[in-house]
Amino acid sequence: MTTTSAPSPAVKEPSEGPASSMPKLLSRISGQNISLVGALILVLVLFGVLNDNYLSLSNMQVIAEAATITGLLAIVQTVVIICGGLDISVGSQAGVASVVSAMVFTSTGTNAFLGMAAAVGVGVLIGALNGLIIVYGRVNPTIATLAGLAAYKGLAQLLSDGRAQGYVLNNDVFIFLGRGKIAGLPVMVWILIVVAVAVHILLRYTDIGRNIYAIGGNDTAARLAGININKYLVFVYALIGIVAAIAGILLTARTGSGQPTSGSEGLELKAITAAALGGAALKGGKGGIGGTLLAVALLGALENGLTVQGINSFWQNVAQGALLVIAVVIQQRRSGERAVGLPN
């Protein structure tokens, strides 16, 4: 098993803990993702010149809030890609969680915490189910989660009869999650930061993280080293379910009701694009949370800029697809693999 698949800071400085994780994260971003930083600055400057209000504090907060849900899903998408898998069903999972949180909230006498707990519980079950199908059904992760994309979308529509469910903005907890601020930053953004730091620490400073990198880098060597790959795969997909449920809860808080499809549609493409742009190798074993967050910021700034300029929203999908292709092409070029159908 190669040593390059696991991050070196965890080996060199095992005594480092959460207190120093943010400075390390920032230095890692500036060192490894300078192209993303440049692209982000270019987008901000371009749309700032075209529209005077684009760089205003209020619009920056709008971008941050809109990017939070995508960011949460992109973070766990990065983890599963590092592990050598993929999850195309994250958007549908968020939709199910959104509906469940709102329906339980309204049916239990407006108990917000019970609604959230139910959503997280459903998220764990759905995520673990994906992992079990992949591991014990021996189904390719792309096929298994593609089936989940359709199945969970249908489940959300069945539960909600295809309509937005409940109204949660009469509850202080949901109002705080969707519209509250702490130290000037939206609560949603703080939740994204907490999840990002927690997952970063998991990947960089724990045996679990090192084993995830090892599995994605060379699963045969990882198995020979005694790593229980099946257990790790189920764990990673269950983690996706938990974070997707959190994203669904925030979607409910932001929109004011449970959303079976609108709001969660297309989130899987955004999450995969952000992870790939951020440096997560689609063949596994490489990636990090810092790059993913930068890519999420870039996608959010670009999407908002196009909207502010009144450009047809369909072009946003074109831009996302183009960025995903560019990210994959760059990865293939860097890996040194020969082009398909061409001689070495």
C-alpha positions as a Markdown table, in Angstrom:
| # | Residue | x | y | z |
|---|---|---|---|---|
| 1 | Met | 0.0 | 0.0 | 0.0 |
| 2 | Thr | 1.4 | 3.4 | -1.0 |
| 3 | Thr | 2.0 | 6.0 | 1.6 |
| 4 | Thr | 1.0 | 8.9 | -0.6 |
| 5 | Ser | -2.7 | 8.2 | -0.4 |
| 6 | Ala | -2.9 | 9.2 | 3.3 |
| 7 | Pro | -2.3 | 12.8 | 4.3 |
| 8 | Ser | 1.1 | 13.5 | 5.8 |
| 9 | Pro | 0.1 | 16.0 | 8.5 |
| 10 | Ala | -1.6 | 13.3 | 10.5 |
| 11 | Val | 1.7 | 11.3 | 10.5 |
| 12 | Lys | 4.1 | 14.2 | 11.1 |
| 13 | Glu | 2.0 | 15.9 | 13.8 |
| 14 | Pro | -0.1 | 13.3 | 15.5 |
| 15 | Ser | -0.5 | 15.5 | 18.6 |
| 16 | Glu | -2.3 | 18.3 | 16.7 |
| 17 | Gly | -6.0 | 18.5 | 17.5 |
| 18 | Pro | -9.1 | 20.5 | 16.6 |
| 19 | Ala | -7.7 | 23.8 | 17.9 |
| 20 | Ser | -5.1 | 24.0 | 15.1 |
| 21 | Ser | -7.3 | 22.5 | 12.4 |
| 22 | Met | -8.6 | 25.8 | 10.9 |
| 23 | Pro | -5.1 | 27.4 | 10.3 |
| 24 | Lys | -3.9 | 24.1 | 8.7 |
| 25 | Leu | -7.0 | 24.0 | 6.6 |
| 26 | Leu | -6.5 | 27.5 | 5.4 |
| 27 | Ser | -2.8 | 26.9 | 4.5 |
| 28 | Arg | -3.8 | 23.7 | 2.7 |
| 29 | Ile | -6.4 | 25.6 | 0.6 |
| 30 | Ser | -3.9 | 28.3 | -0.4 |
| 31 | Gly | -1.2 | 25.8 | -1.3 |
| 32 | Gln | -3.1 | 23.1 | -3.1 |
| 33 | Asn | -6.0 | 25.0 | -4.7 |
| 34 | Ile | -4.5 | 28.2 | -6.0 |
| 35 | Ser | -6.3 | 27.8 | -9.3 |
| 36 | Leu | -9.7 | 27.7 | -7.5 |
| 37 | Val | -8.8 | 30.8 | -5.6 |
| 38 | Gly | -7.9 | 32.5 | -8.8 |
| 39 | Ala | -11.1 | 31.4 | -10.5 |
| 40 | Leu | -13.1 | 32.6 | -7.5 |
| 41 | Ile | -11.5 | 36.0 | -7.5 |
| 42 | Leu | -12.0 | 36.3 | -11.2 |
| 43 | Val | -15.7 | 35.5 | -10.9 |
| 44 | Leu | -16.1 | 38.0 | -8.0 |
| 45 | Val | -14.3 | 40.8 | -9.9 |
| 46 | Leu | -16.2 | 40.1 | -13.1 |
| 47 | Phe | -19.7 | 40.2 | -11.7 |
| 48 | Gly | -18.6 | 43.0 | -9.3 |
| 49 | Val | -17.8 | 45.2 | -12.3 |
| 50 | Leu | -21.0 | 44.2 | -14.1 |
| 51 | Asn | -23.2 | 44.9 | -11.0 |
| 52 | Asp | -22.6 | 47.3 | -8.2 |
| 53 | Asn | -24.6 | 45.4 | -5.7 |
| 54 | Tyr | -22.9 | 42.0 | -6.4 |
| 55 | Leu | -20.1 | 42.5 | -3.8 |
| 56 | Ser | -22.4 | 44.0 | -1.2 |
| 57 | Leu | -22.4 | 42.3 | 2.2 |
| 58 | Ser | -26.1 | 41.4 | 1.8 |
| 59 | Asn | -25.5 | 39.6 | -1.5 |
| 60 | Met | -22.4 | 37.8 | -0.1 |
| 61 | Gln | -24.7 | 36.5 | 2.7 |
| 62 | Val | -27.2 | 35.4 | 0.1 |
| 63 | Ile | -24.5 | 33.5 | -1.8 |
| 64 | Ala | -23.3 | 31.9 | 1.5 |
| 65 | Glu | -26.8 | 30.8 | 2.5 |
| 66 | Ala | -27.6 | 29.4 | -0.9 |
| 67 | Ala | -24.3 | 27.5 | -1.0 |
| 68 | Thr | -24.8 | 25.9 | 2.4 |
| 69 | Ile | -27.0 | 23.0 | 1.4 |
| 70 | Thr | -24.8 | 22.2 | -1.6 |
| 71 | Gly | -21.7 | 22.5 | 0.6 |
| 72 | Leu | -23.0 | 20.0 | 3.2 |
| 73 | Leu | -23.7 | 17.4 | 0.4 |
| 74 | Ala | -20.4 | 18.2 | -1.3 |
| 75 | Ile | -18.4 | 17.5 | 1.9 |
| 76 | Val | -19.8 | 14.0 | 2.3 |
| 77 | Gln | -19.6 | 13.4 | -1.4 |
| 78 | Thr | -15.9 | 14.2 | -1.1 |
| 79 | Val | -15.6 | 11.5 | 1.6 |
| 80 | Val | -17.3 | 8.8 | -0.4 |
| 81 | Ile | -15.3 | 9.7 | -3.5 |
| 82 | Ile | -12.1 | 9.5 | -1.5 |
| 83 | Cys | -13.2 | 6.0 | -0.4 |
| 84 | Gly | -13.6 | 5.0 | -4.0 |
| 85 | Gly | -17.4 | 5.3 | -4.2 |
| 86 | Leu | -20.0 | 7.7 | -5.4 |
| 87 | Asp | -23.5 | 8.8 | -4.2 |
| 88 | Ile | -25.9 | 10.1 | -6.9 |
| 89 | Ser | -28.9 | 10.0 | -4.5 |
| 90 | Val | -27.9 | 12.8 | -2.1 |
| 91 | Gly | -30.4 | 15.3 | -3.4 |
| 92 | Ser | -33.2 | 12.8 | -3.1 |
| 93 | Gln | -32.1 | 11.9 | 0.4 |
| 94 | Ala | -32.2 | 15.6 | 1.3 |
| 95 | Gly | -35.7 | 15.8 | -0.2 |
| 96 | Val | -37.0 | 12.9 | 1.9 |
| 97 | Ala | -35.5 | 14.4 | 5.1 |
| 98 | Ser | -37.1 | 17.8 | 4.3 |
| 99 | Val | -40.5 | 16.2 | 4.0 |
| 100 | Val | -40.1 | 14.0 | 7.1 |
| 101 | Ser | -38.9 | 16.9 | 9.2 |
| 102 | Ala | -41.9 | 19.1 | 8.3 |
| 103 | Met | -44.5 | 16.4 | 8.5 |
| 104 | Val | -43.4 | 15.1 | 11.9 |
| 105 | Phe | -43.2 | 18.7 | 13.1 |
| 106 | Thr | -46.8 | 19.5 | 12.1 |
| 107 | Ser | -48.2 | 16.1 | 13.3 |
| 108 | Thr | -46.7 | 16.3 | 16.8 |
| 109 | Gly | -47.9 | 19.6 | 17.9 |
| 110 | Thr | -45.1 | 21.6 | 16.3 |
| 111 | Asn | -42.2 | 19.8 | 18.1 |
| 112 | Ala | -39.2 | 21.0 | 16.0 |
| 113 | Phe | -36.7 | 18.7 | 17.7 |
| 114 | Leu | -38.8 | 15.6 | 17.2 |
| 115 | Gly | -39.1 | 16.5 | 13.5 |
| 116 | Met | -35.4 | 16.9 | 13.1 |
| 117 | Ala | -34.6 | 13.7 | 15.0 |
| 118 | Ala | -37.0 | 11.8 | 12.7 |
| 119 | Ala | -35.3 | 13.3 | 9.6 |
| 120 | Val | -31.9 | 12.3 | 10.9 |
| 121 | Gly | -33.1 | 8.8 | 11.7 |
| 122 | Val | -34.5 | 8.4 | 8.2 |
| 123 | Gly | -31.3 | 9.7 | 6.8 |
| 124 | Val | -29.2 | 7.1 | 8.7 |
| 125 | Leu | -31.5 | 4.3 | 7.5 |
| 126 | Ile | -31.4 | 5.4 | 3.9 |
| 127 | Gly | -27.6 | 5.9 | 3.9 |
| 128 | Ala | -26.9 | 2.6 | 5.6 |
| 129 | Leu | -29.3 | 0.9 | 3.1 |
| 130 | Asn | -27.3 | 2.3 | 0.2 |
| 131 | Gly | -24.1 | 0.9 | 1.8 |
| 132 | Leu | -25.6 | -2.5 | 2.5 |
| 133 | Ile | -26.9 | -2.8 | -1.1 |
| 134 | Ile | -23.4 | -1.9 | -2.4 |
| 135 | Val | -21.5 | -4.2 | -0.1 |
| 136 | Tyr | -23.8 | -7.3 | 0.2 |
| 137 | Gly | -25.7 | -6.9 | -3.0 |
| 138 | Arg | -22.3 | -6.4 | -4.8 |
| 139 | Val | -23.8 | -3.6 | -6.8 |
| 140 | Asn | -21.7 | -0.8 | -8.4 |
| 141 | Pro | -22.0 | 2.3 | -6.3 |
| 142 | Thr | -23.0 | 4.4 | -9.3 |
| 143 | Ile | -25.8 | 2.0 | -10.2 |
| 144 | Ala | -27.0 | 1.5 | -6.6 |
| 145 | Thr | -27.3 | 5.2 | -5.9 |
| 146 | Leu | -28.7 | 6.0 | -9.3 |
| 147 | Ala | -31.5 | 3.6 | -8.3 |
| 148 | Gly | -31.7 | 5.4 | -5.0 |
| 149 | Leu | -32.0 | 8.7 | -6.8 |
| 150 | Ala | -35.2 | 7.6 | -8.4 |
| 151 | Ala | -36.5 | 5.6 | -5.4 |
| 152 | Tyr | -36.0 | 8.2 | -2.8 |
| 153 | Lys | -37.4 | 10.9 | -5.0 |
| 154 | Gly | -40.5 | 8.8 | -5.4 |
| 155 | Leu | -40.6 | 8.1 | -1.7 |
| 156 | Ala | -40.6 | 11.9 | -0.9 |
| 157 | Gln | -43.4 | 12.4 | -3.4 |
| 158 | Leu | -45.4 | 9.6 | -2.0 |
| 159 | Leu | -45.1 | 10.8 | 1.6 |
| 160 | Ser | -46.0 | 14.4 | 0.6 |
| 161 | Asp | -48.4 | 13.6 | -2.3 |
| 162 | Gly | -46.1 | 15.6 | -4.5 |
| 163 | Arg | -46.7 | 18.9 | -2.6 |
| 164 | Ala | -44.8 | 21.0 | -0.1 |
| 165 | Gln | -45.6 | 19.9 | 3.4 |
| 166 | Gly | -46.3 | 21.9 | 6.6 |
| 167 | Tyr | -45.3 | 25.4 | 7.6 |
| 168 | Val | -42.4 | 25.7 | 10.0 |
| 169 | Leu | -41.7 | 29.4 | 10.1 |
| 170 | Asn | -44.1 | 29.8 | 13.0 |
| 171 | Asn | -41.5 | 28.0 | 15.2 |
| 172 | Asp | -38.5 | 29.8 | 16.8 |
| 173 | Val | -36.2 | 26.9 | 16.2 |
| 174 | Phe | -36.7 | 26.7 | 12.5 |
| 175 | Ile | -36.7 | 30.4 | 12.2 |
| 176 | Phe | -33.3 | 30.5 | 14.0 |
| 177 | Leu | -31.9 | 27.8 | 11.7 |
| 178 | Gly | -33.2 | 29.4 | 8.5 |
| 179 | Arg | -32.8 | 33.1 | 9.2 |
| 180 | Gly | -30.9 | 33.5 | 12.4 |
| 181 | Lys | -27.3 | 34.9 | 12.8 |
| 182 | Ile | -24.4 | 34.3 | 15.1 |
| 183 | Ala | -21.6 | 36.9 | 15.2 |
| 184 | Gly | -23.0 | 38.4 | 12.0 |
| 185 | Leu | -22.9 | 35.1 | 10.1 |
| 186 | Pro | -26.1 | 33.1 | 9.2 |
| 187 | Val | -26.6 | 30.1 | 11.4 |
| 188 | Met | -26.7 | 27.9 | 8.3 |
| 189 | Val | -23.2 | 28.9 | 7.4 |
| 190 | Trp | -22.0 | 28.1 | 11.0 |
| 191 | Ile | -23.5 | 24.7 | 10.6 |
| 192 | Leu | -21.6 | 24.2 | 7.4 |
| 193 | Ile | -18.4 | 25.3 | 9.1 |
| 194 | Val | -18.9 | 22.9 | 12.0 |
| 195 | Val | -19.6 | 20.0 | 9.7 |
| 196 | Ala | -16.6 | 20.9 | 7.5 |
| 197 | Val | -14.2 | 21.1 | 10.4 |
| 198 | Ala | -15.5 | 17.9 | 11.9 |
| 199 | Val | -15.1 | 15.9 | 8.7 |
| 200 | His | -11.7 | 17.5 | 8.0 |
| 201 | Ile | -10.5 | 16.3 | 11.5 |
| 202 | Leu | -12.0 | 12.9 | 10.8 |
| 203 | Leu | -10.1 | 12.5 | 7.6 |
| 204 | Arg | -6.8 | 14.0 | 8.6 |
| 205 | Tyr | -6.3 | 13.2 | 12.2 |
| 206 | Thr | -7.9 | 9.8 | 12.9 |
| 207 | Asp | -7.3 | 6.2 | 11.9 |
| 208 | Ile | -10.8 | 6.1 | 10.3 |
| 209 | Gly | -9.7 | 8.9 | 7.9 |
| 210 | Arg | -6.4 | 7.2 | 7.1 |
| 211 | Asn | -8.2 | 4.0 | 6.4 |
| 212 | Ile | -10.7 | 5.7 | 4.1 |
| 213 | Tyr | -7.8 | 7.1 | 2.1 |
| 214 | Ala | -6.2 | 3.7 | 2.0 |
| 215 | Ile | -9.4 | 2.0 | 0.8 |
| 216 | Gly | -9.8 | 4.5 | -2.1 |
| 217 | Gly | -6.1 | 4.4 | -3.0 |
| 218 | Asn | -5.8 | 0.6 | -3.2 |
| 219 | Asp | -8.6 | -1.5 | -1.8 |
| 220 | Thr | -6.7 | -4.8 | -2.3 |
| 221 | Ala | -3.7 | -3.5 | -0.2 |
| 222 | Ala | -6.2 | -2.1 | 2.4 |
| 223 | Arg | -7.9 | -5.5 | 2.7 |
| 224 | Leu | -4.5 | -7.3 | 3.1 |
| 225 | Ala | -3.6 | -4.8 | 5.8 |
| 226 | Gly | -6.6 | -5.9 | 7.8 |
| 227 | Ile | -9.0 | -3.0 | 7.1 |
| 228 | Asn | -12.7 | -4.1 | 7.1 |
| 229 | Ile | -13.7 | -2.5 | 3.9 |
| 230 | Asn | -17.3 | -3.5 | 4.1 |
| 231 | Lys | -17.7 | -1.9 | 7.5 |
| 232 | Tyr | -16.1 | 1.3 | 6.3 |
| 233 | Leu | -18.3 | 1.5 | 3.2 |
| 234 | Val | -21.5 | 1.1 | 5.2 |
| 235 | Phe | -20.2 | 3.8 | 7.7 |
| 236 | Val | -19.4 | 6.3 | 4.9 |
| 237 | Tyr | -22.8 | 5.9 | 3.3 |
| 238 | Ala | -24.6 | 6.2 | 6.7 |
| 239 | Leu | -22.6 | 9.4 | 7.2 |
| 240 | Ile | -23.9 | 10.7 | 3.9 |
| 241 | Gly | -27.4 | 9.9 | 5.1 |
| 242 | Ile | -26.9 | 11.9 | 8.3 |
| 243 | Val | -25.5 | 15.0 | 6.6 |
| 244 | Ala | -28.1 | 14.8 | 3.8 |
| 245 | Ala | -30.7 | 14.8 | 6.5 |
| 246 | Ile | -29.1 | 17.9 | 8.0 |
| 247 | Ala | -29.2 | 19.5 | 4.6 |
| 248 | Gly | -32.9 | 18.6 | 4.2 |
| 249 | Ile | -33.7 | 20.1 | 7.6 |
| 250 | Leu | -32.0 | 23.4 | 6.6 |
| 251 | Leu | -33.9 | 23.3 | 3.3 |
| 252 | Thr | -37.1 | 23.1 | 5.3 |
| 253 | Ala | -36.0 | 26.0 | 7.5 |
| 254 | Arg | -34.9 | 28.1 | 4.5 |
| 255 | Thr | -38.1 | 27.6 | 2.4 |
| 256 | Gly | -40.6 | 27.3 | 5.3 |
| 257 | Ser | -41.9 | 23.9 | 4.4 |
| 258 | Gly | -40.9 | 20.3 | 3.5 |
| 259 | Gln | -39.8 | 20.1 | -0.1 |
| 260 | Pro | -40.2 | 16.7 | -1.9 |
| 261 | Thr | -38.4 | 17.8 | -5.1 |
| 262 | Ser | -38.1 | 21.6 | -5.6 |
| 263 | Gly | -35.1 | 22.8 | -3.8 |
| 264 | Ser | -33.4 | 19.4 | -3.7 |
| 265 | Glu | -33.5 | 18.8 | -7.5 |
| 266 | Gly | -30.0 | 18.8 | -9.0 |
| 267 | Leu | -28.2 | 18.9 | -5.7 |
| 268 | Glu | -26.4 | 15.7 | -6.6 |
| 269 | Leu | -24.8 | 17.2 | -9.7 |
| 270 | Lys | -23.7 | 20.3 | -7.7 |
| 271 | Ala | -22.2 | 18.1 | -5.0 |
| 272 | Ile | -20.3 | 15.9 | -7.4 |
| 273 | Thr | -19.1 | 18.9 | -9.4 |
| 274 | Ala | -17.8 | 20.7 | -6.2 |
| 275 | Ala | -16.0 | 17.6 | -5.0 |
| 276 | Ala | -14.3 | 17.0 | -8.4 |
| 277 | Leu | -13.4 | 20.6 | -8.8 |
| 278 | Gly | -12.0 | 20.6 | -5.3 |
| 279 | Gly | -9.5 | 17.9 | -6.1 |
| 280 | Ala | -11.3 | 14.6 | -5.1 |
| 281 | Ala | -10.0 | 12.0 | -7.5 |
| 282 | Leu | -13.0 | 10.1 | -8.9 |
| 283 | Lys | -11.0 | 6.9 | -8.7 |
| 284 | Gly | -10.5 | 7.4 | -5.0 |
| 285 | Gly | -7.7 | 7.9 | -2.6 |
| 286 | Lys | -7.3 | 11.7 | -3.0 |
| 287 | Gly | -9.2 | 14.8 | -2.0 |
| 288 | Gly | -9.8 | 17.2 | 0.9 |
| 289 | Ile | -12.5 | 19.4 | 2.4 |
| 290 | Gly | -10.7 | 22.7 | 1.8 |
| 291 | Gly | -10.7 | 22.3 | -1.9 |
| 292 | Thr | -14.3 | 21.2 | -1.9 |
| 293 | Leu | -15.4 | 24.3 | 0.1 |
| 294 | Leu | -13.5 | 26.5 | -2.4 |
| 295 | Ala | -15.3 | 24.8 | -5.3 |
| 296 | Val | -18.7 | 25.3 | -3.5 |
| 297 | Ala | -17.9 | 29.0 | -3.1 |
| 298 | Leu | -17.0 | 29.2 | -6.8 |
| 299 | Leu | -20.2 | 27.5 | -7.9 |
| 300 | Gly | -22.3 | 29.7 | -5.6 |
| 301 | Ala | -20.6 | 32.9 | -6.8 |
| 302 | Leu | -21.1 | 31.9 | -10.4 |
| 303 | Glu | -24.7 | 30.9 | -10.0 |
| 304 | Asn | -25.6 | 34.1 | -8.1 |
| 305 | Gly | -23.7 | 36.2 | -10.7 |
| 306 | Leu | -25.6 | 34.7 | -13.6 |
| 307 | Thr | -28.9 | 35.2 | -11.7 |
| 308 | Val | -28.1 | 38.8 | -10.8 |
| 309 | Gln | -27.3 | 39.5 | -14.5 |
| 310 | Gly | -30.7 | 38.1 | -15.5 |
| 311 | Ile | -29.1 | 35.3 | -17.5 |
| 312 | Asn | -31.4 | 32.3 | -18.2 |
| 313 | Ser | -31.1 | 29.8 | -15.4 |
| 314 | Phe | -30.7 | 27.0 | -17.9 |
| 315 | Trp | -27.2 | 28.3 | -18.5 |
| 316 | Gln | -26.3 | 27.5 | -14.9 |
| 317 | Asn | -26.8 | 23.8 | -15.7 |
| 318 | Val | -24.6 | 24.2 | -18.8 |
| 319 | Ala | -21.9 | 25.9 | -16.6 |
| 320 | Gln | -22.1 | 23.1 | -14.0 |
| 321 | Gly | -21.8 | 20.4 | -16.6 |
| 322 | Ala | -18.8 | 22.2 | -18.3 |
| 323 | Leu | -17.0 | 22.6 | -14.9 |
| 324 | Leu | -17.5 | 18.9 | -14.1 |
| 325 | Val | -16.0 | 17.9 | -17.5 |
| 326 | Ile | -13.1 | 20.3 | -17.0 |
| 327 | Ala | -12.4 | 18.9 | -13.5 |
| 328 | Val | -12.3 | 15.4 | -14.8 |
| 329 | Val | -10.2 | 16.2 | -17.8 |
| 330 | Ile | -7.6 | 17.9 | -15.5 |
| 331 | Gln | -7.6 | 14.9 | -13.2 |
| 332 | Gln | -7.0 | 12.5 | -16.1 |
| 333 | Arg | -4.2 | 14.7 | -17.5 |
| 334 | Arg | -2.5 | 14.8 | -14.1 |
| 335 | Ser | -2.8 | 11.1 | -13.6 |
| 336 | Gly | -0.9 | 10.5 | -16.9 |
| 337 | Glu | -3.3 | 7.9 | -18.2 |
| 338 | Arg | -3.5 | 7.4 | -21.9 |
| 339 | Ala | -6.6 | 8.6 | -23.8 |
| 340 | Val | -9.3 | 6.1 | -24.4 |
| 341 | Gly | -8.8 | 4.3 | -27.7 |
| 342 | Leu | -5.4 | 5.9 | -28.4 |
| 343 | Pro | -2.0 | 4.3 | -28.1 |
| 344 | Asn | 0.3 | 5.1 | -25.2 |
